[in-house]
Amino acid sequence: MILNTVFLLETVDAAAGIQELLLTRVEWVTCGANLNAKARFNRTSLEGIAASASSCNDVVCRMNSLFHLVHLFLP
């Protein structure tokens, strides 16, 4: 009984643990990529900086929903 309660609480906590709610558009994906959470400025060449996207001008108007089912057909 205790394991079922812990499992339920972990499931609810994981679902409620959204830190940033971003809309599914290219604009929000590219702007969200600029977080650089683990950037280390230890060299002049900036090799320790996480990858980022600079363009926030594109908007996706529609999407092929079958694209998300591709993994079901892969070996």
Phi, psi and omega in degrees: 000321180293321179297321178296321179293317179296317179299317179297316180294320178294323178294315180293319180294320178295321179290329181270357184271032178287122182271323178223117178270106181250141177286155183274076175223156179300324181302312182285329179292314181289323178290326178288339180284348182274020184291322181048052185295329184246037182286137176234118181264069183254358180219161179284340180276355177058039180290338183273002182277137177293153179297147180218164177244141186253343183267127176236035185252351184268143177231130177274122183272329178209170185213146176277110183291339178288343177302328182283348180263001184300322183296341179287335184260354179279147180290000000 
